[in-house]
Amino acid sequence: MRSDGWMTQETVGLSGLTRRLEELRGDGYVQLTLLTVTDWLEEGEFEVSYVLTDPAQRRTVILGVRIPRETPELSTVSGVWPQAVTYEQEIHEMFGIRFEGSPRQGVPFILEGWKDIPPMRRDFDTLKYSVEHYEDRPGRRSIDTRRFVGRVSDEKSFTDAWSAREDDGRERKLADMNDGTAGDARAAGTDGAADVTGAADPGGENTDE
Amino acid sequence: MSNDYDVTKETHLWFGPQHPGVTGNMSVELWLKGDTIQRGITHVGYLHRGFEKLMERRTFIQSFPIVCRICVPEPDTNEYLLAKGLEQLAGIYDDIPEKAQWIRTLTLEMSRLAATLMVLGGQVGSMGLGPVPQWMMTLRDYVLDSFEELSGHRIYHMYIVYGGVRRDLPEGFEGRLEKTLQTIEERLPWIDRLMFENDVFRKRAIGIGYVPPEWVDEMSLSGPIVRAMGIPRDVRKDYPYEVYPELDFDVITEEGSDMFARARVRRREIAQSINLIRQMLASMPKEGPFCLKLPSLMHWRIPKGQTYVRAEASRGEFGYFVVTDGSDKVRRVNVRGPSYVHGVSLLERMLPGTNISDLSSLMVSLQTCPPEIER
């Protein structure tokens, strides 16, 4: 038996939440280990989960409460567990759930000057946000590995690809070390070299400089 | 006439985000009178990379390179907990091969050892004693060498995977790890002399940074902070996992609940980790599979469910709240790092009355790790 026998799960309605938390606390679950939220977008609900621990009897319960996404409001538990202030502050920022009576609601925790919908909600479009806010950085001069992938076993193409690179003494030397055929490609002149480049680099030119 | 030394004048000061108190970036906004802190607010967000959100957009196997980055000194706990949470939800956790359980526990204990070495060095380093942190980082590096041999990586190992571990122990690994342990053991008496018998350290640590025991349940504290109050709480004993029940060890406690007691707990836990690693190397099964055969991880779907899993990191209780919805991605992962409580709520509660020169060492003593606060 290796599964954790110390954990139970239960759900409660919003109206019975405060009473159930008090009951559990009286029953020995005195620690609030975690306060977290799952967004069930398709069902139009948030599930707020209270992970409570009973250190004396070594057991844990996950108490879940479902609240509608349109009116996400709960009352605070920070009066009982002081560290809940941080959890509630973060959840308010990341999911937009309001904890009535909690200090620091609306005070930025991680984000600064955030104008969009709360970012941990499932309907927040991360791709759209990054496209709008971050610009493409011009690429650096690099060796495009696509030139070599699948060609290593074919020695001639490999050395051709090397020798076709722009005139760089070190790279020429490498190509010469690999095979004498590199010299042929050079002998064919610049046109020949350009052809090899085109063949060996199907993904397009490197973005140099 | 009023000047900056006038104790009736309140000074507003930003401490950080770069300072010796933490591994990472985190700032504290302070209000001082003289050099005594009146109150303070922590500010995080400098290291927010949205790990939890990223995981919701990636398949299960793609989440591994993400979770290990949540904690630099101790990534293995994150890997283990993500694997365990999803294995439990997929219903395969009970089938993990025995050898994999042993290797997982070995890895977890090695990472605890490496992280404890680092923080103990940082503890005196924040007080200006140079040699101990240098030694400690060297010793940690030897442990990282073993990790490199084991997994191919020094910092982020991505070694514990679904179904077991990524590969078997290399040939002769036990002997080389034993040699590393001996090197660490040889250096420990030096550290004792230079750190625990040092008047500077004793004067700046004994009686400083006191945490009252009644805050433990109120704020859900864990790890060396609690054990330094004489309360024997340790996830490895209280909620045994992997092969810890088969190992012989006691929960280390100290009295005093100050910085010195916490450093003592950590110093003794280094010896304990070495002992546990030796026990594991001696009794580990040599044969057998190290990973469960799983269906293609590219198309792995896990039924709907939620779980909370926990393990003892060097800083305290690490927890993962994992929710799946039947798809090939997690619905929600919430990482509960010990620093979330220790580094924010507890620190803010301890600040009033603290001398500003003790702030860095206090933050090291709470072992604050910002990436796990902001994830």
Chai-1 contact restraints between the chains, C-beta under 6 A:
chainA,res_idxA,chainB,res_idxB,connection_type,confidence,min_distance_angstrom,max_distance_angstrom,comment,restraint_id
A,R2,B,D94,contact,1.0,0.0,6.0,A-B,restraint_1
A,W6,B,Y239,contact,1.0,0.0,6.0,A-B,restraint_2
A,V30,B,D217,contact,1.0,0.0,6.0,A-B,restraint_3
A,Q31,B,D217,contact,1.0,0.0,6.0,A-B,restraint_4
A,Q31,B,S220,contact,1.0,0.0,6.0,A-B,restraint_5
A,L32,B,S220,contact,1.0,0.0,6.0,A-B,restraint_6
A,T33,B,S220,contact,1.0,0.0,6.0,A-B,restraint_7
A,L34,B,F321,contact,1.0,0.0,6.0,A-B,restraint_8
A,L34,B,R336,contact,1.0,0.0,6.0,A-B,restraint_9
A,T36,B,F321,contact,1.0,0.0,6.0,A-B,restraint_10
A,T36,B,N334,contact,1.0,0.0,6.0,A-B,restraint_11
A,T38,B,V323,contact,1.0,0.0,6.0,A-B,restraint_12
A,T38,B,R332,contact,1.0,0.0,6.0,A-B,restraint_13
A,V51,B,Y308,contact,1.0,0.0,6.0,A-B,restraint_14
A,R58,B,D238,contact,1.0,0.0,6.0,A-B,restraint_15
A,I62,B,Y308,contact,1.0,0.0,6.0,A-B,restraint_16
A,P82,B,S345,contact,1.0,0.0,6.0,A-B,restraint_17
A,Q83,B,M219,contact,1.0,0.0,6.0,A-B,restraint_18
A,Q83,B,V341,contact,1.0,0.0,6.0,A-B,restraint_19
A,Q83,B,S345,contact,1.0,0.0,6.0,A-B,restraint_20
A,T86,B,V344,contact,1.0,0.0,6.0,A-B,restraint_21
A,T86,B,S345,contact,1.0,0.0,6.0,A-B,restraint_22
A,I110,B,G45,contact,1.0,0.0,6.0,A-B,restraint_23
A,I110,B,H48,contact,1.0,0.0,6.0,A-B,restraint_24
A,I110,B,E374,contact,1.0,0.0,6.0,A-B,restraint_25
